[in-house]
Amino acid sequence: MSANSADAAAELEVVLVKAGRTKIRYPATLLADDGTRVSVRAPWAGEGVRDFGFVRFEPGDVFTEHYWRDRWYAVKEVRAGDGTLKGWYCDITRPAVRSGSELAVEDLDLDLWVSADGTDVLRLDEDEFAASGLADRDPGAAAAARSALDELEALAHAEGLVGLL
């Protein structure tokens, strides 16, 4: 499904599922859908400020999010309200599924953070991934998730994530 000029202003609801339950739902503006990758823009959908120590997500931040139907990750460019690039937050997920005005994504716990200048590349939540039991329940998905994290980390170190988008 590709977006034409009329579709480009369409609203989608992003549904992030984790461990079989909806973690968060939020509205986003569809930027593009080429049949493989869906790109949306949305304001920070969390409640209040989330301080990770290496970055703060807060009201006013804008996320340009890229989801793939054939890849096991999503890449989210994060900008402050004034447009300053904070960096890229990458979720390791099952491939995205778009159905009408809903974009569903299953979060597999692993994450990668890449700072705006590309000097900090941090693997996140590997302990949560190990504790999730995915490796026992679905070894193929666990292997795909680990491979996706390795791929993103290698891209971040080699050329940055901008080329991916």
PEGIJO-V617890 format. One line per field, one symbol per residue. ss: DSSP state (H for helix, E for strand, - for the rest). phi: phi as a letter, one per 20 degrees, with the letter a starting at -180 (. if undefined). burial: + if it has 24 or more other ideal C-beta (glycine too) atoms within 12 Angstrom, else -. Layout:
BEGIN
ss=???
phi=???
burial=???
END
This chain:
BEGIN
ss=-E----HHH-EEEEEEEE--EEEEEEEEEEEEEE--EEEEEEE------EE----EE----EEEEEEE----EEEEEEE-----EEEEEEEEE---EEE--EEEEEEEEEEEEEE-----EEEE-HHHHHH--HHHH-HHHHHHHHHHHHHHHHHHHH---HHH-
phi=.deefffgefecdedddblmcfeacbfbefeabenddddccbfgefemdcdendbdebgofcdddccdeccebcdcfdcfgenffeqcddeebfgfcdcmedddcdfdnfbcdcfgemedcdecmfffffffmggefbgffffffffffffffffffecnegffe
burial=---------+-+++++++-------+-++++++---+++++++++---------+-+---+++++++++-+++++++++-----++++++++++++-+---+++++++++++++-+----+++++---+--+-+------++-+++-++-+++-++---++--+-
END
